[in-house]
Amino acid sequence: MSWFRRNKEGITTTTEEKLEVPEGLWWKCPSCKKAVPTADLKKNNYICPVCNYHLRINSVEYFEILFDDNAFKPLFETLRPTDRLQFKDLKAYSDRLEDAAKKVTVTEAISIAIGKVNDQKLVCGCMNFNFIGGSMGSVVGERISHAIDHCVKYKAPLLIISKSGGARMMESAFSLMQMAKTAAKLTQLAEAKLPYFSLMTDPTTGGVTASYSMLGDINMAEPDALIGFAGPRVIKETIKKDLPKGFQRSEFLLEHGFLDFIVSRKELKQRISDLIELMMPAK
């Protein structure tokens, strides 16, 4: 029917080009789905100001939060992982190490530094989840061992911030040996009467949980962090039962006696400072 056919062009409007938002200007919280300016997120210690979700961060950010004026000295950076087994799955391990080095600013799955927290000396080892999932390889264990020796020599307390997917499979038994190695080295710290603080963040799993992460004089965790040896899905399939609500989260572990307390990232620096003052031998 011709009377329904448009004979003339309708009203036309001009539209402005869409303004491009610079990448990284906003951050969307995976928990509450709210958009937050990245600058505000950083000022809030990488915690969502809406729902208190603790964003996964690595050593660069933790050192900035902990150490006075972000002043610290990196230690043992010359210790680097190598592909001694010539391991290859979908990709050669040597290629994975090379790719990781190009993508991130850290050299291993743990970074060690010494600095001051409210004018009190502290050696801190912080795991980097952005380096091959924070997996524990032989160099991770070696850096922790050197950090303990450094603490004993200079009479400093030790803090390890864990964030890991577990032992690094590309190093086979070499990675598993780090569980016994780090546990044995921590006894030397205890014999020197120096405190060891363990902070578990999301996620702390596998061989890391089964070794140094749970061996602190004080075991603490960030809110709602996943902490466990095997994952919830594996456990559920093994025992053929539904797991309790919140299973393997910080709050569940605190309730069942695995943690001493849960600490918000905003309070972390002051809490560590208080613990050092409480537990370090009098000068």
C-alpha positions, 0 to 999 in steps of 0.5 A: 500500500503506497500510503504507508511508504515514506515519500520524503526523508524524515527529520535528520540529526547530527550526532557527535562522535563518541568520546573515547574513555582512556584505558584504565581510567575506571575499574569495575568491581567483580563483586558489586559490579560498581565502576570506580575511578582507578585513582580513587581505588589506588587511594583506598589501598586497592579496596572497593569503596562500595563493598570492601572487595580486596583487589588482587595486587602484587609486591609493587603495590604492597611495598608501597602500602607497607614501607614508609614513603615507599622506601625499601631495598630489594634483595636477592634479585640476581636469583632467577629461575631456569629451565633445568629440566627442559620442561615442555607442555603446551609451551616450553618452560623457558618460553613461559619464563621469558613471556612472564619477564616481558609482561610484568615488572617483577623477576619471580613469583616472590619479591623480597625487600627490607625497609621500615614500617613506622620506623621499625625494620622489616624484611618482607617477602611478597608473592606476585600472582602475575608471575606464572600464577604466583607458583612456588619454584626453587628460586621462590624457596631460595629467596625465602631462605636467603630472607631468613638468613638476612633476618637472623644476621640483621635482627629483623622480623619477617613478613611473608604475603602469600598469593599463590596457585601452589607449587610450580609443576614445570619444576617437578620435585624441585618445587615440592622440595621447597615445602620442606626447605622453607619449613626447616629454615623457619626453625632458624628464625624461631631459634633466633627469637625473631617473629615471623608474620604470615599474611594470606591473601586471595588465593593462597593454595597448594604447597604454599598453604601446606608449608610456610604460609601456615607456619607463622607465629601470627597467621592472618588473612585479608577478608574473603580470601580463598585459603586451602590446599586443594580447591573446593571443587576437588574436595567436593568431588572427592568426599561426594558432599556439599561443602559448608557456605563460605568454605575455605574463605578467611572468615571460615578459617578464623571461625575454625581456628586456623587464623589469628585474625583477619586484617583489612589492607587499610589497617595492615601497616599499623597492625604489622607495626604493633606486632613488631613492637610487641614481639621484637626483643627489647633493644 
